């Protein structure tokens, strides 16, 4: 039985713990900065060992990681560079969910010459969205446009933003404010967030989508010079982007992210009743004819094992646990840097955790 360490016992960490601790194949240890969060999981899952960990302390992390097969970071993205560094020092496989580009670049440097695997960005977006995009592109030549779109949305919006908090507030603001990677006319470029607003319809519902940071993962670099245009956008209900731009630009909240985060946490309710909207399309030539292929899916909050889990919990946790499971089963490399576009779509969906996308 392989020993796994889960760092972070928040919304996603709890779901990851549930999946890995109840499957019967892993011995799970959970670490968090809050004693209450650790105690909650240890009480709910008697087989799980929990302890308080200082994510900013190499010594504290080393104690937690000793003897582990892998570490799954569900900690705030700012903590990941040190966690990845200590994973390498302790010979532990590393997995995270970060959408932050700079953090991923630091993790990629640590992967150079590593005898263990570094797999950042393996949740939903970045993560599964890249696997789906690679599947849609398969067999197409002369790629012109590859579009990746994901939204975590409330099923029953009731405020002007038409939005409820479903995941990390820091992560939300980060992706709304940071430059976005893309490919334009075959060249890898950075484009501004909250721009290039478009409308799209999935299952008869109209949405808007706009540039946000991090969701493309490494796919932009991989497709540089191979596709004309590649981009990632976040899906929201129509009107959301304009109101967010008012807050970020007109009111200057982009320069006061902590204050904006506090306002969001205080004023915007969280919800478990959400839906994850996934849309991928690729346009190229098939047998010499211009062809577009599309993948679209909506995944809702679910109740299983007697508990209700939000869609963002299910999809994010399913993404990272499937990758962990595939590494443990020898289906993926065990050293170096893992790009999500190298993960086989069919094998992912056949995995006991990846099946939640099927």
Backbone torsions as a table, in degrees:
resi	resn	phi	psi	omega
1	UNK	NA	122.5	-176.5
2	UNK	-79.9	141.2	179.7
3	UNK	-89.5	126.2	178.1
4	UNK	-120.1	140.5	175.2
5	UNK	-109.3	129.7	174.4
6	UNK	-112.5	121.4	179.3
7	UNK	-106.1	118.9	-176.3
8	UNK	107.6	118.0	-177.1
9	UNK	-116.9	36.5	176.5
10	UNK	-84.7	-152.7	-175.2
11	UNK	-56.7	-49.0	-177.1
12	UNK	-77.4	-39.3	179.6
13	UNK	-58.7	-36.9	178.9
14	UNK	-66.0	-40.5	179.5
15	UNK	-68.4	-42.2	177.9
16	UNK	-61.1	-43.2	178.1
17	UNK	-61.1	-44.6	179.9
18	UNK	-58.3	-48.5	-176.9
19	UNK	-64.9	-46.3	-174.4
20	UNK	-78.2	-33.5	-176.2
21	UNK	-79.6	-21.4	-176.4
22	UNK	-101.7	-3.4	-177.6
23	UNK	-81.3	-16.9	175.5
24	UNK	90.6	-1.0	-175.8
25	UNK	-111.6	-2.8	-177.4
26	UNK	-132.5	143.1	169.9
27	UNK	-95.9	120.1	-168.7
28	UNK	-110.9	132.8	170.8
29	UNK	-119.1	134.2	-178.4
30	UNK	-116.9	132.8	176.7
31	UNK	-124.1	138.3	178.1
32	UNK	-149.4	160.7	179.5
33	UNK	-75.8	-18.6	-176.0
34	UNK	-105.2	124.3	179.5
35	UNK	-60.4	-38.5	-178.6
36	UNK	-61.8	-39.9	179.8
37	UNK	-66.4	-39.9	178.5
38	UNK	-65.1	-45.7	-178.3
39	UNK	-63.6	-37.3	-179.5
40	UNK	-60.6	-47.1	-177.9
41	UNK	-71.9	-38.0	179.9
42	UNK	-64.5	-35.0	178.9
43	UNK	-73.2	-40.1	-177.8
44	UNK	-71.6	-36.7	-178.8
45	UNK	-122.4	91.7	-177.0
46	UNK	-57.0	-24.8	-179.4
47	UNK	-77.9	-9.7	-177.9
48	UNK	-94.0	131.3	175.1
49	UNK	-96.3	131.1	-178.0
50	UNK	-127.6	150.7	175.9
51	UNK	-156.1	156.5	177.0
52	UNK	-74.2	134.5	-178.8
53	UNK	-131.6	138.1	173.6
54	UNK	-91.8	108.6	-177.2
55	UNK	-65.8	-14.5	-179.5
56	UNK	-98.9	5.1	-177.7
57	UNK	-114.2	119.2	177.9
58	UNK	-62.0	-39.3	-179.4
59	UNK	-64.6	-43.3	179.5
60	UNK	-64.3	-41.7	178.6
61	UNK	-67.0	-40.8	179.8
62	UNK	-60.3	-40.5	178.6
63	UNK	-61.1	-41.3	-178.6
64	UNK	-71.2	-37.4	-172.7
65	UNK	-85.2	-11.8	-175.5
66	UNK	-56.1	123.6	175.7
67	UNK	79.6	6.9	-177.1
68	UNK	-84.0	151.5	172.2
69	UNK	-77.6	-43.3	-177.9
70	UNK	-153.4	159.4	174.6
71	UNK	-122.7	131.1	177.5
72	UNK	-107.5	111.0	-178.2
73	UNK	-90.1	112.9	170.1
74	UNK	-111.0	20.6	179.6
75	UNK	-80.0	165.8	174.3
76	UNK	-53.3	143.8	-172.0
77	UNK	-58.3	-28.5	-179.1
78	UNK	-65.1	-21.9	-177.7
79	UNK	-83.8	-14.6	-169.1
80	UNK	-67.4	-35.9	179.4
81	UNK	-57.3	-43.4	179.6
82	UNK	-70.9	-38.8	177.7
83	UNK	-61.3	-43.2	179.1
84	UNK	-65.1	-39.7	179.1
85	UNK	-61.4	-44.6	-179.2
86	UNK	-72.3	-29.5	174.9
87	UNK	-62.0	-44.1	178.7
88	UNK	-64.1	-42.8	-179.0
89	UNK	-63.7	-29.5	-177.5
90	UNK	-99.5	4.6	178.6
91	UNK	66.5	41.2	-175.0
92	UNK	-116.3	136.2	174.2
93	UNK	-63.2	143.4	-174.0
94	UNK	-121.7	131.7	178.8
95	UNK	-134.7	136.7	174.9
96	UNK	-143.8	178.2	-175.2
97	UNK	-117.7	6.5	-167.6
98	UNK	-61.6	144.5	171.2
99	UNK	-105.1	-1.1	-176.1
100	UNK	-78.4	125.3	-174.9
101	UNK	-66.6	-44.7	-177.1
102	UNK	-66.0	-40.2	176.9
103	UNK	-60.7	-43.1	179.2
104	UNK	-63.7	-37.6	177.2
105	UNK	-62.6	-37.7	177.3
106	UNK	-67.5	-40.3	177.9
107	UNK	-64.8	-38.9	-180.0
108	UNK	-62.5	-38.4	177.4
109	UNK	-64.3	-39.3	179.0
110	UNK	-65.7	-27.8	-178.4
111	UNK	-70.5	-21.0	-179.5
112	UNK	-60.3	121.6	177.5
113	UNK	74.1	7.8	-177.5
114	UNK	-76.9	144.3	176.5
115	UNK	-89.7	-2.8	176.1
116	UNK	-120.8	169.6	-175.4
117	UNK	-89.4	141.1	172.1
118	UNK	-118.1	114.6	-176.0
119	UNK	-126.7	80.5	175.4
120	UNK	-82.2	168.9	172.1
121	UNK	59.4	42.5	-177.6
122	UNK	-116.7	47.3	173.0
123	UNK	-102.6	-118.8	178.4
124	UNK	-95.6	-61.2	179.1
125	UNK	-146.4	104.3	4.9
126	UNK	-74.2	157.6	179.7
127	UNK	138.7	-111.1	-176.8
128	UNK	-57.5	-35.8	-178.1
129	UNK	-56.8	-34.7	178.6
130	UNK	-71.9	-39.8	177.4
131	UNK	-61.6	-43.0	179.2
132	UNK	-65.5	-39.7	179.9
133	UNK	-64.0	-42.4	178.8
134	UNK	-62.1	-38.3	177.8
135	UNK	-64.3	-43.8	-178.6
136	UNK	-65.9	-34.8	-177.9
137	UNK	-75.6	-19.1	-172.0
138	UNK	-55.8	127.2	177.9
139	UNK	90.0	-12.4	178.8
140	UNK	-86.2	141.8	174.6
141	UNK	-117.3	169.3	178.4
142	UNK	49.5	52.3	-176.8
143	UNK	-61.4	129.3	177.2
144	UNK	-103.9	-46.8	-176.8
145	UNK	-137.9	129.7	172.8
146	UNK	-125.1	118.2	-175.0
147	UNK	-119.8	126.3	178.6
148	UNK	-115.8	126.2	-177.3
149	UNK	-136.9	131.7	178.4
150	UNK	-143.1	140.9	174.2
151	UNK	-141.1	134.6	170.6
152	UNK	-104.2	107.5	-167.9
153	UNK	-126.0	148.8	172.4
154	UNK	-70.5	143.5	177.4
155	UNK	-73.7	-27.5	-175.1
156	UNK	-129.2	69.4	-177.5
157	UNK	-65.5	141.9	-176.1
158	UNK	-139.7	10.6	177.6
159	UNK	-122.0	175.1	-175.5
160	UNK	-64.8	-33.1	177.4
161	UNK	-73.1	-15.1	-174.7
162	UNK	51.6	49.4	-174.1
163	UNK	-150.8	145.3	170.0
164	UNK	-128.0	151.4	178.9
165	UNK	-71.4	125.1	179.2
166	UNK	-121.2	-13.1	179.4
167	UNK	-150.8	-156.5	-174.0
168	UNK	-61.0	123.5	176.6
169	UNK	-65.7	-41.1	177.5
170	UNK	-59.8	-43.5	179.5
171	UNK	-64.7	-37.8	178.9
172	UNK	-61.9	-50.2	-178.8
173	UNK	-66.0	-37.4	179.7
174	UNK	-60.0	-44.8	-177.8
175	UNK	-73.6	-22.3	176.9
176	UNK	-79.8	-17.3	-171.8
177	UNK	-111.8	-25.3	-173.5
178	UNK	-88.8	152.7	176.8
179	UNK	-57.6	151.9	-173.6
180	UNK	-114.8	136.7	178.6
181	UNK	-80.6	144.2	179.0
182	UNK	-160.8	168.1	170.1
183	UNK	-117.1	125.6	177.5
184	UNK	-128.8	124.4	-177.6
185	UNK	52.6	39.2	176.2
186	UNK	82.5	-6.2	-177.6
187	UNK	-104.6	140.1	176.8
188	UNK	-76.9	124.5	-175.2
189	UNK	-136.7	167.9	171.3
190	UNK	-112.3	132.0	-178.9
191	UNK	-121.9	156.2	-177.0
192	UNK	-72.0	146.2	176.8
193	UNK	-72.5	161.0	175.7
194	UNK	66.3	17.3	-180.0
195	UNK	-116.6	179.0	-179.8
196	UNK	54.7	50.5	-179.2
197	UNK	-68.4	136.0	178.6
198	UNK	-136.1	163.6	174.4
199	UNK	-108.9	143.6	175.1
200	UNK	-147.1	157.9	-178.9
201	UNK	-123.6	128.0	177.0
202	UNK	-128.1	124.8	-179.6
203	UNK	52.5	38.5	175.5
204	UNK	81.8	0.7	179.7
205	UNK	-105.7	132.4	179.8
206	UNK	-89.0	134.2	178.0
207	UNK	-129.9	171.2	166.7
208	UNK	-116.3	158.6	177.4
209	UNK	-142.0	145.6	-177.2
210	UNK	-150.5	161.5	-177.7
211	UNK	-58.1	131.8	167.7
212	UNK	-140.2	161.7	-171.3
213	UNK	-87.6	144.5	164.9
214	UNK	95.6	-24.5	-172.2
215	UNK	-69.3	-18.5	-177.4
216	UNK	-76.2	-20.0	-177.1
217	UNK	61.0	-137.7	-179.8
218	UNK	-93.4	3.0	-173.3
219	UNK	-64.5	-34.7	179.6
220	UNK	-60.8	-44.0	178.6
221	UNK	-66.5	-41.1	-179.9
222	UNK	-61.8	-38.5	-175.3
223	UNK	-94.7	2.2	175.9
224	UNK	-57.1	125.7	-179.0
225	UNK	79.6	-6.1	-179.8
226	UNK	-109.4	-20.1	177.2
227	UNK	-135.7	148.3	-176.9
228	UNK	-72.1	-48.6	-177.4
229	UNK	-136.5	129.1	178.3
230	UNK	-138.1	129.8	177.9
231	UNK	-154.7	162.3	177.7
232	UNK	-122.8	137.3	176.1
233	UNK	-138.2	150.6	176.4
234	UNK	-90.1	138.6	179.7
235	UNK	-93.1	133.3	173.7
236	UNK	-140.4	170.0	171.8
237	UNK	-71.3	148.7	-177.6
238	UNK	-55.1	135.6	178.4
239	UNK	101.9	-19.0	-177.7
240	UNK	-62.2	-46.7	-175.3
241	UNK	-59.1	-44.4	-177.5
242	UNK	-62.6	-40.5	178.0
243	UNK	-68.1	-38.2	178.2
244	UNK	-66.4	-38.3	177.3
245	UNK	-65.2	-34.1	174.8
246	UNK	-61.3	-45.3	179.5
247	UNK	-66.5	-47.6	-173.2
248	UNK	-74.1	-40.1	-173.2
249	UNK	-102.0	-55.9	-176.9
250	UNK	-64.9	-40.8	179.7
251	UNK	-93.1	-1.0	174.4
252	UNK	71.3	19.8	-177.2
253	UNK	-71.1	-13.5	176.2
254	UNK	-61.4	-27.3	178.7
255	UNK	-90.8	1.2	-178.6
256	UNK	-136.4	60.3	-173.1
257	UNK	-63.1	-38.7	179.7
258	UNK	-63.8	-40.1	178.5
259	UNK	-66.1	-42.5	178.2
260	UNK	-63.2	-41.0	178.1
261	UNK	-61.1	-40.7	178.9
262	UNK	-65.0	-38.8	177.8
263	UNK	-63.8	-46.3	179.3
264	UNK	-59.3	-48.1	-178.1
265	UNK	-63.1	-31.8	-178.7
266	UNK	-81.4	-34.9	-168.3
267	UNK	-108.7	-23.4	-177.4
268	UNK	-104.2	115.7	-178.0
269	UNK	-67.5	149.9	170.6
270	UNK	-80.9	165.7	176.1
271	UNK	-148.9	147.0	171.5
272	UNK	-95.6	-14.9	-176.4
273	UNK	-93.6	79.5	-175.0
274	UNK	-122.9	176.1	175.3
275	UNK	-142.3	141.2	178.5
276	UNK	-106.3	117.4	-178.9
277	UNK	-102.9	122.3	-177.6
278	UNK	-120.5	129.9	179.8
279	UNK	-142.3	126.3	176.7
280	UNK	-134.3	135.3	172.9
281	UNK	-138.4	148.4	176.7
282	UNK	-136.5	133.7	179.2
283	UNK	-118.7	130.1	179.1
284	UNK	-167.7	-159.2	-179.5
285	UNK	-108.7	137.0	175.5
286	UNK	-126.6	116.8	-174.5
287	UNK	54.2	38.5	175.8
288	UNK	82.1	-1.5	-177.9
289	UNK	-110.4	134.8	178.3
290	UNK	-60.2	124.6	-172.5
291	UNK	-138.7	142.0	173.0
292	UNK	-116.7	131.9	174.9
293	UNK	-113.8	143.1	-176.1
294	UNK	-135.3	140.0	170.2
295	UNK	-120.4	126.6	178.1
296	UNK	-141.3	136.6	-178.4
297	UNK	-155.7	143.0	173.3
298	UNK	-119.3	125.6	-178.3
299	UNK	-116.6	129.3	-174.4
300	UNK	-103.1	165.9	172.4
301	UNK	-57.7	151.1	-172.5
302	UNK	-136.5	154.6	173.2
303	UNK	-117.4	119.5	172.8
304	UNK	-150.3	156.3	-173.5
305	UNK	53.8	33.3	174.5
306	UNK	76.3	12.1	-177.6
307	UNK	-137.4	144.2	177.9
308	UNK	-89.8	129.3	178.8
309	UNK	-120.1	138.1	179.4
310	UNK	-70.9	159.4	178.3
311	UNK	-60.2	-38.2	-179.2
312	UNK	-69.4	-33.4	174.7
313	UNK	-64.7	-47.0	-176.6
314	UNK	-64.0	-50.2	-174.8
315	UNK	-69.8	-40.7	-179.7
316	UNK	-67.4	-47.0	-179.5
317	UNK	-67.1	-37.6	178.7
318	UNK	-63.2	-37.7	179.2
319	UNK	-61.1	-51.3	-174.3
320	UNK	-75.8	-35.7	179.8
321	UNK	-70.3	-32.6	176.3
322	UNK	-64.3	-41.4	178.8
323	UNK	-65.2	-43.7	176.6
324	UNK	-57.3	-46.7	-177.1
325	UNK	-64.4	-40.6	179.9
326	UNK	-67.6	-34.9	175.1
327	UNK	-66.4	-45.7	-179.5
328	UNK	-61.9	-31.1	-179.0
329	UNK	-90.0	3.4	177.0
330	UNK	78.8	18.4	-179.8
331	UNK	-89.9	-10.0	-179.8
332	UNK	-133.1	161.7	179.2
333	UNK	-57.5	158.3	-179.7
334	UNK	-119.0	15.4	178.0
335	UNK	-153.0	153.6	176.9
336	UNK	86.2	-155.5	-175.1
337	UNK	-107.8	127.6	-178.8
338	UNK	-98.5	122.2	171.8
339	UNK	-93.1	133.8	-177.5
340	UNK	-62.9	-26.0	-179.5
341	UNK	-71.3	-7.6	176.2
342	UNK	-92.5	-4.0	-178.9
343	UNK	-84.9	128.8	-178.2
344	UNK	-70.8	127.4	-177.6
345	UNK	-59.5	-47.8	-178.4
346	UNK	-63.3	-44.4	-180.0
347	UNK	-64.7	-37.2	178.8
348	UNK	-62.1	-48.3	-178.0
349	UNK	-68.1	-25.7	178.4
350	UNK	-79.4	-14.0	178.8
351	UNK	-67.5	150.1	-176.0
352	UNK	-65.0	-21.6	175.7
353	UNK	-99.2	-37.6	177.1
354	UNK	-62.1	-20.1	-177.6
355	UNK	-61.6	-18.9	179.9
356	UNK	-67.2	-13.7	173.1
357	UNK	-91.1	-12.4	-170.2
358	UNK	-76.0	NA	NA
